[in-house]
Structures are given as C-alpha cells and as structure tokens.
Amino acid sequence: MSEILLKITDLHASVGDKEILKGVNLEIGRGEIHAVMGPNGAGKSTLSAVLTGKPDYNVTSGTIEFMGRDLLAMKPEERAWAGIFLSFQYPVEIPGVTITNFMKTAVNSSRKARGLEPLKAPQFMKLLKEKMELVRMRPEFAKREVNVGFSGGEKKRNEIFQMAMLDPVLAILDETDSGLDVDALKIVADGVNALHTPEKSAIVITHYQKLLDYVRPDVVHVLKAGRIVAVGGAELITKIENDGFEQF
C-alpha cells in the first residue's frame, strides 16, 4: 500500500451558519489520482476551499493530515509551499502583471520557503519555456497579463501551466473541465497526465465523466449533500453516466 499523503477524518465545514460538509472521510496515497464527483451543491468546491485554507470556510470539527502535518493549523501560503495546488473553477484576471513576472514571483517564493536559492534568470526562462511547451501554450503568452482577455480554454490551460511550474505534491483540479471544448479538454488532460508521477497525487473534482476519459482516476468518490455516499473504481463513472447521481 502506498504512503498516505492526505487523510481527512469526519470533516464538518460551514459557510456562515450553513453546514456544507457533514462528515467527510477520505484518504489519498502517494501517486494516486482521485475523482470527486457529485451534483451541484454537493460540497465539492467547499472541500477544495477547506483544503487550501480559503477564508470564510469554517471547519467545525474533524481533522486533515497532509504528509503527517496538521493541515488545518497551516496558513494558506504554508499549504501552497508544502506542495498543495488549486486549479480554480473561475481563474481570476490580474491586470498589469505579466505571466512571466507572476510565475517568477510564485516559483521563487516557494523556493525561499523551502530554503532554496531563487532561480537565476536563464534557469527560470528555460523552465518557463519547457512548461509552456508541455501545455502547448504559445511563447507570446509569457508577455501577456495574467488571464486578461483570455478565452475560457486559455485560462484553464494557464492554470495547468502554473501547476507545471510549481510542481505540487497534491494538485486539486476544481472543475477545470468546466466550459472546455474537446480539444482544450484534451490539452488540459495531457498536461495533468504528463505531470503525474508515483510521488505526486491529484484530486479531480468534476460533474461529468468527460475529463475522466482522459485522466483515469484510481479511486472515484461520490459526494452528495455534504457526505461521500459511494467509493469505487471506474465502474462508478459508468454508473453515473448511465443513471445520474439520484441513484446514490
């Protein structure tokens, strides 16, 4: 059995006075890809928000361990430095900041937190070029402002590019497939698969099976009304595709 990377135990979380997660239990081993599927309002995005420490999401009980550490005791930036990455459902625009400058700051901040020297300009530009090629991003995008004027597919591709640059231990893809056409979806999936190693894990959060045709999960969880109501393999994806979430 692989080393446990993430362990969630009886997690309850609320937004304001509304409880969203109502006792979630989930374990992810190193190198595993887990899919979390469920209808709108099930708590999928709340789970990703809690894992990354997003403000306004209040954990009322339960525990989360990440690589043996108490994740809930860590600040959002500490979670990122420890190797957790979130690909947003709706990536934000950052006017006035180029992708190159944004990524240089992010990469070197992460390196500093791990006691490493910042990358020198030639090293950074070499890495930038390699990762842009990986996700088929045109070189001129490096000079553009972050997500400004990007199409939906370009924003999602930029998210996968950021993931490639930061090389996280645990990548959380929160409905990254939302609004993508088939070609863009495959490019995103190819990037995710290319970055996956026996040491790296991922949580793929989605409504639909289409992304999971390209990124094959080891384990599928069905989240409904704040609880995981089914756990299985690829057969669950087929059941959901055929009969929806009402069966659970």
C-alpha positions, 0 to 999 in steps of 0.5 A, spaced: 500 500 500 502 506 498 504 512 503 498 516 505 499 523 503 492 526 505 487 523 510 481 527 512 477 524 518 469 526 519 470 533 516 464 538 518 465 545 514 460 551 514 459 557 510 456 562 515 451 558 519 450 553 513 453 546 514 456 544 507 460 538 509 457 533 514 462 528 515 467 527 510 472 521 510 477 520 505 484 518 504 489 519 498 496 515 497 502 517 494 501 517 486 494 516 486 489 520 482 482 521 485 475 523 482 470 527 486 464 527 483 457 529 485 451 534 483 451 541 484 451 543 491 454 537 493 460 540 497 465 539 492 468 546 491 467 547 499 472 541 500 477 544 495 476 551 499 477 547 506 483 544 503 487 550 501 485 554 507 480 559 503 477 564 508 470 564 510 470 556 510 469 554 517 471 547 519 467 545 525 470 539 527 474 533 524 481 533 522 486 533 515 493 530 515 497 532 509 504 528 509 503 527 517 502 535 518 496 538 521 493 541 515 488 545 518 493 549 523 497 551 516 496 558 513 494 558 506 501 560 503 504 554 508 499 549 504 501 552 497 509 551 499 508 544 502 506 542 495 498 543 495 495 546 488 488 549 486 486 549 479 480 554 480 473 553 477 473 561 475 481 563 474 481 570 476 484 576 471 490 580 474 491 586 470 498 589 469 502 583 471 505 579 466 505 571 466 512 571 466 513 576 472 507 572 476 510 565 475 517 568 477 514 571 483 510 564 485 516 559 483 521 563 487 517 564 493 516 557 494 523 556 493 525 561 499 520 557 503 523 551 502 530 554 503 532 554 496 536 559 492 531 563 487 532 561 480 537 565 476 534 568 470 536 563 464 534 557 469 527 560 470 526 562 462 528 555 460 523 552 465 518 557 463 519 555 456 519 547 457 512 548 461 509 552 456 511 547 451 508 541 455 501 545 455 502 547 448 501 554 450 504 559 445 511 563 447 507 570 446 503 568 452 509 569 457 508 577 455 501 577 456 497 579 463 495 574 467 488 571 464 486 578 461 482 577 455 483 570 455 478 565 452 475 560 457 480 554 454 486 559 455 485 560 462 484 553 464 490 551 460 494 557 464 492 554 470 495 547 468 501 551 466 502 554 473 501 547 476 507 545 471 511 550 474 510 549 481 510 542 481 505 540 487 505 534 491 497 534 491 494 538 485 486 539 486 483 540 479 476 544 481 472 543 475 477 545 470 473 541 465 468 546 466 466 550 459 472 546 455 471 544 448 474 537 446 480 539 444 482 544 450 479 538 454 484 534 451 490 539 452 488 540 459 488 532 460 495 531 457 498 536 461 495 533 468 497 526 465 504 528 463 505 531 470 503 525 474 508 521 477 508 515 483 510 521 488 505 526 486 497 525 487 491 529 484 484 530 486 479 531 480 473 534 482 468 534 476 460 533 474 461 529 468 465 523 466 468 527 460 475 529 463 475 522 466 476 519 459 482 522 459 485 522 466 483 515 469 482 516 476 484 510 481 479 511 486 472 515 484 468 518 490 461 520 490 459 526 494 452 528 495 449 533 500 455 534 504 457 526 505 461 521 500 455 516 499 459 511 494 467 509 493 469 505 487 473 504 481 471 506 474 465 502 474 462 508 478 463 513 472 459 508 468 454 508 473 453 515 473 453 516 466 448 511 465 443 513 471 445 520 474 447 521 481 439 520 484 441 513 484 446 514 490 
